[in-house]
Amino acid sequence: MKVAIVGASGAVGQEFLKVLAERNFPIDELLLFGSSRSAGRTYNFRGKDIVVKELTHNPEDFKGVDIAFTSAGGGTSKEYAADITKYGAVMIDNSSAFRMDADVPLVVPECNAADALDRPRGIIANPNCTTIMMVVVLQCLERLSHIKRIHVASYQAASGAGAAAMAELEQQYREVLDGKPATVNKFAYQLAYNVIPQIDVFTDNGYTKEEMKMFNETRKILHTDAACSAMCVRVPSLRSHSEAVWVETEEPVSVEAFQESIKQGEGVQLMDDPANKVYPMPLFLAGKDDVYVGRVRKDLANPNGLTFWLVGDQIKKGAALNAVQIAEWLIKNNGLKKG
């Protein structure tokens, strides 16, 4: 098994290395690629030092590669997709470049793993982090009754904007506490001691691209007509995103039935004991594989509604882990050569 990581020096690229090692992913040879700035850096994987090679338009670099995990931005993914897939590599892309293309499957293994087999361009798209976390939980409810409407408010950590954004948040806290002006480069405003009700750029309908991703990607992954109205907010936590979700189903579903479905679900864990102040919080769930769910209750404004709170590690399940799970599913189901 020959594997490549494109964007190896970024936050998600580094998480790929950790996840592949943690899960004992079958690798005989690992190739690392990055920008000219990253080229020459060395990372240790399973006791072996691997040097990052500059990504160029040389398709020979990917000859013999079985799986290429790409996380270097949408522009890079579009520019190099033909080179990466030329010799049959399966490109599992973490950017938004191909997510809504009709001939590129958008996959969360707990929800629609088999979609990964139909990939005429050799590309599988990894969904947006907030969408991944939400649909894993929604799948548990969809089994009980068809979901009609979703309202969600996300509380997204600095990690969603990459390693530099995490470093900037830490720097801002130090600067503010020292009485200095806060450095602001990665966000529109100071994030420390603040929340910013904008993630990505605004579209013509007043929603941001991040919010529209949740609308469009949820429908594609779950093969559903459910409408999702989102409000995405950047909050000054370092890592792991949170979401407050309100869902309307065709038939009423009890709290107990939904909680039991979560307990039986894949990639989710119920953490719901409010009497003892037990509920998911990002401070304690960074680095965890699963999405954690709590505060499950009936929606007081809708007889067919439920509301709940979820937390998941954006860099892990929201990015690297989901992509690795796609690859694991393909290997297990002899799906690498199909498409």
C-alpha positions as CSV (number, residue, x, y, z in Angstrom):
1,M,0.0,0.0,0.0
2,K,1.5,3.3,-1.2
3,V,0.0,6.4,0.4
4,A,0.6,10.1,-0.2
5,I,-0.4,13.1,1.9
6,V,-0.6,16.5,0.1
7,G,-0.4,19.4,2.5
8,A,1.6,17.4,5.1
9,S,2.8,20.4,7.1
10,G,-0.7,21.9,7.8
11,A,-2.9,21.2,10.8
12,V,-4.9,18.5,9.0
13,G,-1.8,17.0,7.3
14,Q,-0.2,16.6,10.7
15,E,-3.4,15.0,12.0
16,F,-3.3,12.6,9.1
17,L,0.1,11.3,10.3
18,K,-1.3,10.9,13.8
19,V,-4.5,9.1,12.7
20,L,-2.7,6.8,10.3
21,A,-0.3,5.8,13.1
22,E,-3.0,5.4,15.7
23,R,-5.2,3.2,13.5
24,N,-2.3,1.1,12.2
25,F,-3.3,1.9,8.7
26,P,-1.6,-0.5,6.2
27,I,1.2,1.5,4.6
28,D,4.3,0.1,2.9
29,E,5.5,3.5,1.6
30,L,4.4,7.0,2.6
31,L,5.0,10.1,0.5
32,L,4.6,13.6,1.8
33,F,4.1,16.7,-0.4
34,G,3.8,20.4,0.4
35,S,4.4,23.9,-0.9
36,S,7.8,25.3,-1.6
37,R,7.8,26.7,1.9
38,S,7.2,23.2,3.4
39,A,9.5,21.3,1.1
40,G,12.5,19.9,2.9
41,R,10.8,19.5,6.3
42,T,11.2,16.1,7.9
43,Y,8.4,14.3,9.8
44,N,8.8,11.0,11.6
45,F,6.3,8.2,10.9
46,R,6.6,4.8,12.6
47,G,10.2,5.4,13.4
48,K,11.2,6.6,9.9
49,D,12.0,10.2,8.9
50,I,10.2,11.3,5.8
51,V,11.1,14.5,3.9
52,V,8.4,16.6,2.4
53,K,8.7,17.0,-1.3
54,E,7.5,20.1,-3.2
55,L,4.3,19.5,-5.0
56,T,4.8,20.1,-8.7
57,H,3.1,19.1,-12.0
58,N,4.9,15.8,-12.2
59,P,2.3,13.0,-12.4
60,E,5.2,10.6,-12.1
61,D,5.3,11.5,-8.4
62,F,2.0,9.7,-7.9
63,K,2.8,6.7,-10.0
64,G,2.0,3.6,-7.9
65,V,0.1,5.6,-5.2
66,D,-3.0,3.8,-4.1
67,I,-4.5,6.5,-1.9
68,A,-3.7,10.3,-1.8
69,F,-5.0,12.3,1.1
70,T,-5.1,16.0,0.0
71,S,-5.5,18.9,2.4
72,A,-3.8,21.9,0.8
73,G,-6.8,24.1,-0.1
74,G,-9.3,24.0,-2.9
75,G,-7.1,25.8,-5.4
76,T,-4.3,23.3,-5.0
77,S,-6.8,20.3,-5.2
78,K,-8.2,21.6,-8.5
79,E,-4.9,22.4,-10.0
80,Y,-3.3,19.0,-9.2
81,A,-6.2,16.6,-9.3
82,A,-5.3,15.3,-12.8
83,D,-1.7,14.7,-11.8
84,I,-2.7,12.9,-8.6
85,T,-5.2,10.6,-10.2
86,K,-3.5,10.0,-13.5
87,Y,-2.2,6.5,-12.6
88,G,-5.2,5.4,-10.6
89,A,-4.7,6.8,-7.2
90,V,-7.9,7.4,-5.2
91,M,-7.8,11.1,-4.2
92,I,-9.6,11.7,-0.9
93,D,-9.9,15.5,-0.8
94,N,-10.4,17.5,2.3
95,S,-11.1,20.8,0.5
96,S,-14.4,22.2,-0.8
97,A,-13.3,22.0,-4.4
98,F,-15.3,19.0,-5.5
99,R,-17.9,18.5,-2.8
100,M,-21.0,19.4,-4.8
101,D,-19.8,18.0,-8.2
102,A,-22.3,15.4,-9.4
103,D,-19.5,13.0,-10.4
104,V,-17.7,13.2,-7.1
105,P,-19.1,11.3,-4.1
106,L,-19.3,13.2,-0.8
107,V,-18.8,10.6,2.0
108,V,-19.2,10.1,5.7
109,P,-18.7,6.4,6.2
110,E,-21.3,6.1,9.0
111,C,-23.9,7.5,6.6
112,N,-23.1,6.7,3.0
113,A,-19.9,4.7,2.7
114,A,-21.0,2.8,-0.5
115,D,-21.2,6.1,-2.4
116,A,-17.4,6.0,-2.4
117,L,-17.5,3.2,-5.0
118,D,-19.0,5.5,-7.7
119,R,-16.1,7.9,-8.4
120,P,-15.6,8.3,-12.2
121,R,-12.9,11.0,-11.7
122,G,-11.1,9.0,-9.0
123,I,-11.9,11.6,-6.4
124,I,-13.8,11.3,-3.2
125,A,-14.7,14.5,-1.3
126,N,-14.4,14.8,2.5
127,P,-17.3,17.0,3.7
128,N,-17.2,20.2,5.7
129,C,-16.3,19.6,9.4
130,T,-19.5,20.9,10.8
131,T,-21.6,18.9,8.3
132,I,-19.7,15.7,9.2
133,M,-20.3,16.0,12.9
134,M,-24.0,16.8,12.4
135,V,-24.9,14.1,9.9
136,V,-23.3,11.3,12.0
137,V,-25.8,12.2,14.7
138,L,-28.7,12.9,12.3
139,Q,-28.3,9.4,10.8
140,C,-29.3,8.0,14.3
141,L,-32.5,10.0,14.1
142,E,-33.3,9.4,10.4
143,R,-33.5,5.7,11.3
144,L,-36.5,6.4,13.5
145,S,-38.3,9.0,11.3
146,H,-37.6,11.0,8.2
147,I,-36.0,14.4,9.0
148,K,-37.9,17.3,7.4
149,R,-36.1,20.4,8.7
150,I,-32.9,21.2,10.6
151,H,-31.9,24.4,12.3
152,V,-28.4,24.5,13.6
153,A,-26.1,27.1,15.3
154,S,-22.4,26.1,15.3
155,Y,-19.8,27.3,17.7
156,Q,-16.6,26.8,15.8
157,A,-13.1,26.8,17.3
158,A,-10.0,28.5,16.0
159,S,-8.8,25.1,14.7
160,G,-11.3,25.4,11.8
161,A,-9.1,28.0,10.3
162,G,-5.9,26.0,10.6
163,A,-2.8,25.8,12.7
164,A,-1.9,29.5,12.2
165,A,-5.3,30.5,13.5
166,M,-4.9,28.4,16.6
167,A,-1.5,30.0,17.3
168,E,-3.0,33.5,16.7
169,L,-5.7,32.9,19.3
170,E,-3.1,31.9,21.9
171,Q,-1.1,34.9,20.9
172,Q,-4.1,37.2,21.3
173,Y,-4.8,36.0,24.8
174,R,-1.2,36.7,25.8
175,E,-1.3,40.1,24.2
176,V,-4.6,41.2,25.7
177,L,-3.5,40.1,29.2
178,D,-0.3,42.0,28.8
179,G,-2.2,45.1,27.8
180,K,-0.9,45.1,24.2
181,P,-3.0,45.4,21.0
182,A,-4.1,42.0,19.7
183,T,-2.6,40.7,16.5
184,V,-5.4,40.1,13.9
185,N,-4.5,38.3,10.7
186,K,-6.5,35.1,10.4
187,F,-9.9,36.5,11.3
188,A,-11.8,39.7,10.5
189,Y,-11.7,40.7,14.2
190,Q,-9.9,39.8,17.4
191,L,-11.2,36.4,18.5
192,A,-9.9,36.3,22.0
193,Y,-12.7,37.3,24.4
194,N,-15.0,37.6,21.5
195,V,-17.3,35.7,19.1
196,I,-17.6,36.4,15.4
197,P,-20.9,35.6,13.6
198,Q,-19.2,35.0,10.3
199,I,-17.3,32.0,8.9
200,D,-16.3,32.3,5.2
201,V,-17.7,34.9,2.9
202,F,-21.4,36.0,2.6
203,T,-23.5,34.9,-0.4
204,D,-26.3,36.7,-2.0
205,N,-29.0,35.3,0.3
206,G,-27.3,36.6,3.4
207,Y,-25.9,33.2,4.5
208,T,-22.2,32.5,4.5
209,K,-20.6,29.9,2.3
210,E,-20.0,27.8,5.5
211,E,-23.7,27.9,6.3
212,M,-24.7,27.0,2.7
213,K,-22.2,24.1,2.9
214,M,-24.3,22.7,5.7
215,F,-27.5,23.0,3.7
216,N,-26.2,21.5,0.5
217,E,-23.8,18.8,1.9
218,T,-26.3,17.4,4.3
219,R,-28.8,16.8,1.5
220,K,-26.1,15.1,-0.7
221,I,-24.7,12.9,2.1
222,L,-28.0,11.7,3.5
223,H,-29.8,11.6,0.1
224,T,-32.5,13.7,1.6
225,D,-34.8,16.6,0.9
226,A,-34.4,17.9,4.4
227,A,-33.7,21.7,4.5
228,C,-30.9,22.9,6.9
229,S,-30.8,26.5,8.1
230,A,-27.5,27.3,9.8
231,M,-25.8,30.1,11.7
232,C,-22.1,29.5,12.0
233,V,-20.1,31.4,14.6
234,R,-16.4,31.5,15.4
235,V,-15.8,31.2,19.2
236,P,-12.5,31.6,21.1
237,S,-12.0,28.0,22.0
238,L,-8.9,26.3,20.6
239,R,-10.0,23.0,19.2
240,S,-13.2,21.0,18.7
241,H,-16.5,22.5,17.3
242,S,-19.9,22.5,19.0
243,E,-23.4,22.7,17.6
244,A,-26.9,23.3,18.9
245,V,-29.3,21.5,16.6
246,W,-33.1,21.6,16.3
247,V,-34.7,18.9,14.1
248,E,-38.2,18.3,12.9
249,T,-39.2,14.7,11.9
250,E,-42.2,13.5,10.0
251,E,-43.4,11.5,13.0
252,P,-42.8,12.4,16.7
253,V,-39.8,10.7,18.2
254,S,-39.3,10.3,21.9
255,V,-36.2,11.5,23.7
256,E,-35.6,8.0,25.0
257,A,-35.8,6.4,21.5
258,F,-33.4,8.9,20.1
259,Q,-31.0,8.5,22.9
260,E,-31.1,4.7,22.5
261,S,-30.4,5.1,18.7
262,I,-27.4,7.2,19.5
263,K,-26.1,4.5,21.9
264,Q,-26.4,2.0,19.1
265,G,-25.0,4.4,16.4
266,E,-21.5,4.4,14.8
267,G,-19.1,7.2,15.5
268,V,-21.3,8.7,18.2
269,Q,-21.5,8.6,22.0
270,L,-24.2,9.8,24.3
271,M,-23.0,12.1,27.1
272,D,-26.3,13.2,28.5
273,D,-26.8,13.4,32.3
274,P,-27.8,17.1,32.9
275,A,-28.7,16.4,36.6
276,N,-25.1,15.8,37.2
277,K,-23.8,18.4,34.8
278,V,-22.7,15.8,32.3
279,Y,-22.7,17.1,28.7
280,P,-20.2,17.4,25.9
281,M,-17.7,20.3,26.0
282,P,-14.9,21.1,23.6
283,L,-12.3,21.6,26.4
284,F,-12.5,17.9,27.3
285,L,-13.1,16.3,23.9
286,A,-10.1,17.4,21.8
287,G,-8.4,14.4,20.2
288,K,-11.4,12.1,20.5
289,D,-12.6,10.1,17.5
290,D,-16.3,10.2,18.1
291,V,-19.0,12.9,18.1
292,Y,-20.5,13.4,21.5
293,V,-24.2,14.2,22.1
294,G,-26.0,15.6,25.1
295,R,-28.9,17.9,26.2
296,V,-31.3,15.8,24.2
297,R,-34.9,17.1,24.8
298,K,-38.2,17.8,23.1
299,D,-38.5,21.0,21.1
300,L,-41.0,23.1,23.0
301,A,-41.9,25.0,19.8
302,N,-42.6,21.9,17.7
303,P,-44.5,18.7,18.6
304,N,-42.4,16.8,16.0
305,G,-39.2,18.4,17.1
306,L,-36.1,17.4,19.1
307,T,-33.1,19.5,20.1
308,F,-29.6,18.5,21.1
309,W,-26.0,19.6,21.6
310,L,-23.0,18.0,20.0
311,V,-19.3,18.3,20.2
312,G,-16.6,16.8,18.0
313,D,-12.9,17.4,17.2
314,Q,-12.9,19.4,14.0
315,I,-9.4,18.4,13.0
316,K,-9.9,14.7,13.8
317,K,-13.4,13.5,12.9
318,G,-14.1,16.7,11.1
319,A,-11.2,16.2,8.7
320,A,-8.4,13.6,8.9
321,L,-10.2,10.7,10.6
322,N,-13.2,10.8,8.3
323,A,-10.9,10.7,5.3
324,V,-8.9,7.7,6.7
325,Q,-12.2,5.9,7.6
326,I,-13.2,6.3,3.9
327,A,-9.9,4.7,2.9
328,E,-10.3,1.9,5.4
329,W,-13.8,1.2,4.1
330,L,-12.5,1.0,0.5
331,I,-9.8,-1.5,1.5
332,K,-12.1,-3.6,3.5
333,N,-14.7,-3.8,0.7
334,N,-12.2,-4.2,-2.2
335,G,-13.1,-0.8,-3.5
336,L,-9.8,0.8,-4.3
337,K,-9.8,-0.2,-8.0
338,K,-13.5,0.6,-8.6
339,G,-14.8,3.9,-9.7
